[in-house]
Amino acid sequence: MALVTLSGGRRMAASGPVAAFGLLLVMFAVYAVHEPSAVTLFGLSNLLNNMIVLALAAAGLTLVVLSGELDLSGPGVIAIANVVVATTSADPLGAFGSFAAVLAIGLVVGVLNGVLVAYLGLQSLAVTLGTLIACQGIALLVLPAPGGEVVEEIAYGLTGDLFGVPVPAILLALALLVWLLLKTSRIGIALYAVGTDAAAARLSGLNIRATKLFAFIAAGLFYAVAGFVFSAEIGSGDPRISDSFLLFMYAAVAIGGTSLMGGRGGVVGTLAGAAILTVLQKMLFAVGIADFYTNIFNGIIMVLAILFGQVSAFLARNPRGRQA
């Protein structure tokens, strides 16, 4: 029974990315009609630079959501990563040293979240809210006001091209490769199983605690990389600049077809969701719609995506009803 439910949920998950990519193509076509430069190499590179940070952060969040938990700590990790890079990349750590420090921060936050939730049984919403607030406070201690400097090796290295290919495109490809390898591994299968039915997964011999700990650790590392890339994008440090990320991260996850209840979805759809949110802003600007309407459209798309996901879930659980 548990295996049937899991396989059905994974087949049904494919509908989310398909719908998201379909919507993305339509929106990009409208954008390109009003802004022909969108289809040039410069336009595509600019689009990738605008979406890469949200895409990486939302990809990390997706892993936690798949396991049936929630994570609010992402913007906090991004904030700390940003101020650490801005204050250490020139001196004393350098580019590689600051990257290592950022990864260590993401690892520590991920382990802390995972231990408190998976091993001590605390609610993930409360735990990660606490780590979010703590991380934001630490970021303010490191850099009380906007400032600092990101060295050129980072700023130009992560926003330019490598052998003619935009670096953000390479980062997206790497994130996708990691996900495809993870999805077919034992831990990836466990993520879906635990998120679908933790009790059944435990009876099947899966380690629930280790699976959730892995999800939080992997998410923390994704947040750290997102913060590092974000630092390259803005070229300086600002402890408050990531405050608005949380809603967009969850919107990207939901629009991409991942169920916030866990067990259904994936990173492919989330990347499409991040692209949709990015293209939406550009499309609205290109057609002459004021910026303050953007959040209205974001909300409408998110609600429709969740509604589509619920309908797909119902059809997957009730194949007879689908045939009628």
C-alpha atoms as one frame of an Amber mdcrd trajectory, in Angstrom:
protein
   0.000   0.000   0.000   2.736   2.464   0.966   4.741   1.660  -2.177   1.691
   2.130  -4.387   0.939   5.490  -2.798   4.530   6.626  -3.165   4.810   5.620
  -6.814   1.497   7.280  -7.581   2.613  10.451  -5.869   5.860  10.526  -7.835
   4.058  10.013 -11.158   1.595  12.737 -10.271   4.456  15.067  -9.368   5.416
  15.280 -13.042   2.290  17.330 -13.754   3.597  20.223 -11.651   6.770  20.940
 -13.671   4.914  20.437 -16.962   2.305  23.028 -16.034   4.962  25.386 -14.680
   7.091  25.175 -17.822   4.011  25.691 -19.971   3.137  28.853 -18.086   6.764
  29.984 -18.246   6.855  29.622 -22.034   3.657  31.635 -22.440   4.875  34.419
 -20.162   8.286  34.537 -21.818   6.644  34.750 -25.253   4.580  37.747 -24.121
   7.687  39.329 -22.625   9.727  38.727 -25.789   7.049  40.283 -27.992   7.236
  43.521 -26.000  11.001  43.313 -25.373  12.813  41.730 -28.368  16.174  41.919
 -26.568  14.876  39.197 -24.212  15.838  36.511 -26.715  19.395  37.790 -27.186
  22.344  36.321 -25.329  22.559  39.449 -23.193  18.850  39.313 -22.352  18.943
  35.639 -21.422  22.099  36.139 -19.361  20.464  39.034 -17.519  17.385  36.910
 -16.832  19.511  34.096 -15.431  21.422  36.522 -13.206  18.123  37.839 -11.846
  16.692  34.415 -11.013  19.724  32.400  -9.892  19.690  33.381  -6.206  15.983
  32.672  -5.774  16.331  29.432  -7.745  19.141  28.100  -5.540  17.449  29.124
  -2.290  14.088  27.671  -3.332  15.787  24.443  -4.470  17.154  23.978  -0.963
  13.765  24.704   0.566  12.196  22.094  -1.734  14.224  19.305  -0.114  12.892
  20.171   3.328   9.318  20.521   2.090   9.500  17.138   0.346  10.375  15.552
   3.685   7.189  16.957   5.195   8.741  19.848   7.124   8.952  23.629   6.726
  12.019  25.865   6.804  12.047  29.619   7.380  15.778  30.001   7.971  16.832
  30.514   4.345  16.865  34.336   4.295  18.837  34.330   7.552  21.574  32.123
   6.092  21.653  34.283   2.971  22.012  37.410   5.128  24.933  36.001   7.115
  26.594  34.700   3.955  26.276  38.102   2.322  27.818  40.089   5.167  30.575
  37.519   5.708  31.580  37.669   2.048  31.428  41.463   2.061  33.663  41.719
   5.134  36.138  38.879   4.533  36.524  38.250   0.794  39.047  41.078   0.361
  40.792  40.489   3.683  41.564  38.296   5.581  40.017  35.159   4.035  39.988
  35.891   0.334  37.506  34.520  -2.199  37.981  30.808  -1.471  38.235  31.346
   2.267  35.001  33.313   2.392  33.274  30.621   0.314  34.426  27.964   2.774
  33.206  30.097   5.676  29.820  30.542   4.010  29.447  26.793   3.458  30.362
  26.191   7.108  27.625  28.622   8.176  25.031  26.859   6.048  26.163  23.498
   7.400  25.919  24.632  11.037  22.441  26.108  10.576  21.280  23.010   8.717
  22.599  20.665  11.392  21.035  22.771  14.139  17.646  22.798  12.428  17.832
  19.097  11.626  18.816  17.983  15.122  16.162  20.093  16.815  13.407  18.931
  14.450  14.338  15.346  13.599  15.958  14.187  16.838  14.328  16.359  19.504
  10.911  16.403  17.867  10.412  20.170  17.881   8.116  21.837  15.345  10.036
  22.857  12.254   8.071  26.097  11.857   9.009  27.300  15.333  12.607  26.079
  15.171  13.419  27.637  11.819  11.666  30.869  12.743  14.023  31.041  15.699
  17.102  30.350  13.582  15.932  32.932  11.043  15.720  35.609  13.719  19.047
  34.554  15.238  20.784  34.585  11.849  19.419  38.019  11.043  20.687  39.262
  14.403  24.135  37.791  13.788  24.219  39.415  10.354  23.553  42.790  11.978
  26.359  42.185  14.456  28.790  41.406  11.649  27.721  44.388   9.546  25.367
  46.842  11.310  24.834  48.924   8.169  25.139  48.317   4.418  28.754  48.340
   3.311  31.776  46.156   2.761  33.143  45.021  -0.563  33.022  41.849  -2.615
  36.256  41.150  -4.452  36.263  41.146  -8.254  37.054  37.421  -8.431  33.641
  36.759  -6.908  31.665  39.666  -8.371  32.757  39.117 -11.960  33.421  35.401
 -11.700  29.828  34.531 -10.759  27.986  37.058 -12.916  29.993  36.793 -16.140
  30.631  34.026 -18.671  32.769  30.908 -18.614  33.834  29.717 -22.062  30.966
  31.715 -23.510  28.348  30.230 -21.184  26.750  32.452 -18.504  27.929  31.311
 -15.074  24.353  31.370 -13.645  23.381  28.861 -16.346  26.215  26.597 -15.212
  25.088  26.921 -11.593  21.517  26.036 -12.550  22.777  23.028 -14.498  24.822
  21.882 -11.490  21.819  22.274  -9.173  19.720  20.266 -11.612  22.402  17.575
 -11.876  22.635  17.292  -8.089  18.870  16.917  -7.900  18.682  14.267 -10.629
  21.396  12.233  -8.906  19.733  12.681  -5.525  16.239  11.856  -6.741  17.224
   8.374  -7.902  19.331   7.608  -4.829  18.168   5.872  -1.658  18.069   9.163
   0.269  16.009  10.782  -2.490  13.482   7.974  -2.438  13.414   8.281   1.349
  12.587  12.007   1.091   9.475  11.221  -0.914   8.512   8.299   1.319   8.918
  10.237   4.557   7.016  13.218   3.203   4.220  11.022   1.898   3.705   8.867
   4.994   6.320   8.898   7.752   4.721   6.003   9.633   4.691   3.772   6.556
   8.253   4.794   5.737   9.378   3.789   9.219   7.702   0.400   8.856   9.544
   0.005   5.542  12.851   0.332   7.385  13.704   3.928   6.429  15.506   6.129
   8.939  13.106   9.058   9.376  15.422  11.126  11.538  18.455  10.778   9.283
  16.365  11.623   6.227  15.036  14.836   7.724  18.462  15.772   9.057  19.880
  15.345   5.557  17.129  17.548   4.107  17.899  20.409   6.504  21.659  20.113
   5.982  21.333  20.089   2.193  18.980  23.066   2.382  21.442  24.989   4.546
  24.198  24.410   1.981  21.939  25.560  -0.851  21.082  28.717   1.118  24.777
  29.353   1.706  25.621  29.061  -1.988  22.665  31.321  -2.805  24.006  33.900
  -0.350  27.466  33.688  -1.880  26.075  34.242  -5.382  23.849  37.034  -4.055
  26.930  38.793  -2.736  28.434  38.654  -6.213  25.239  40.111  -7.662  25.078
  43.172  -5.413  28.822  43.630  -4.866  28.546  44.628  -1.216  26.944  43.625
   2.074  23.512  44.453   3.468  22.164  42.525   6.482  18.560  43.399   5.610
  18.502  42.865   1.867  17.294  39.244   2.017  14.295  39.960   4.250  11.811
  39.704   1.363  13.168  36.375   0.077  11.054  34.042   2.192   7.706  34.606
   0.491   9.251  34.317  -2.957  11.024  31.086  -1.991   7.758  29.473  -0.925
   5.995  30.905  -3.965   8.593  29.337  -6.281   8.203  25.976  -4.528   4.396
  26.068  -4.712   4.229  27.358  -8.296   6.611  24.581  -9.329   4.150  21.945
  -8.150   5.714  20.836  -4.859   3.116  20.132  -2.216   3.708  22.055   0.997
   2.375  18.969   2.793   5.384  16.977   1.581   5.983  13.923  -0.570   5.209
  15.404  -3.983   7.109  17.675  -6.339  10.764  18.319  -6.967  13.522  20.785
  -7.743  12.837  20.834 -11.491   9.447  22.420 -10.920  10.897  24.788  -8.328
  13.459  26.096 -10.820  10.600  26.715 -13.234   8.700  28.487 -10.445  11.660
  30.773  -9.773  11.892  31.542 -13.492   8.165  32.324 -13.604   8.437  34.839
 -10.768  11.418  36.489 -12.460   9.871  36.600 -15.939   6.593  37.856 -14.475
   8.240  41.002 -13.137   9.972  41.653 -16.446   6.825  40.924 -18.443   4.677
  43.290 -16.400   7.281  46.026 -16.759   7.555  45.406 -20.507   3.796  45.699
 -21.053   3.649  48.873 -18.962   1.991  47.576 -15.785   3.079  49.317 -12.578
   5.403  47.464 -10.204   2.935  47.403  -7.333   0.694  45.023  -9.303   3.455
  42.408  -9.343   2.623  40.939  -5.937  -1.037  40.643  -6.923  -0.109  38.533
  -9.944   2.415  36.555  -7.861  -0.332  35.694  -5.387  -2.824  34.739  -8.085
  -0.330  32.427  -9.797   0.620  30.822  -6.483  -3.017  30.152  -5.530  -3.742
  28.711  -8.978  -0.643  26.511  -8.748  -1.707  25.144  -5.360  -5.240  24.573
  -6.679  -3.841  22.715  -9.687  -1.700  20.610  -7.353  -4.681  19.698  -5.189
  -6.745  18.706  -8.219  -3.861  16.582  -9.531  -3.513  14.943  -6.127  -7.216
  14.141  -6.016  -7.133  12.610  -9.490  -4.063  10.557  -8.608  -5.710   9.183
  -5.471  -9.015   8.511  -7.264  -8.223   6.968 -10.648 -11.796   5.715 -11.052
 -13.081   9.267 -10.645 -10.580  10.423 -13.249 -11.874   7.846 -15.762 -15.534
   8.697 -15.167
